[in-house]
Amino acid sequence: MPDLTVESRRVGDVTVISPKGFINAHTVRQFEQVLARALEDGDQKILINGSGLAYIASAGLGVIMGVIEEVRSRGGDIRVAELNETVGNIFEVLGFNHLCRVLSSEREGLESYQPISGG
């Protein structure tokens, strides 16, 4: 089994990227390529579903940081959902929970992109 697989799919106007395994110095390139492809396709709303992510090293966080800046400069955003305790702690310790929204479920992440209809 490879150290990392990364799937990408569209849910409405949101691109959901689902890394499974370990993002480290050896696998970060693969993760970076999927995010770069989303940017090339003009995707503005990106949700990283971390449910299958066992670990993320600083290299992976660096990729997310770079992509966040690019996406936000275009008026979009990156959000993260379903982090396990280990990855969630890494995000918290390094302050990434202040850099991007971390949501508890993919559904919550998808809904966070929908405009709130007033009533």
Buried (B, 14 or more C-beta within 10 A) or exposed (E): EEBBEBEBEEBEEBBBBBBBBBBBEEBBEBBBEBBBEBBEEEBBBBBBBBBBBBBBBBBBBEBBBBBBEBBEEEEBBBBBBBBEEEBBEBBEEEEBBEBBBBBEEBEBBBEBBEEEEEE
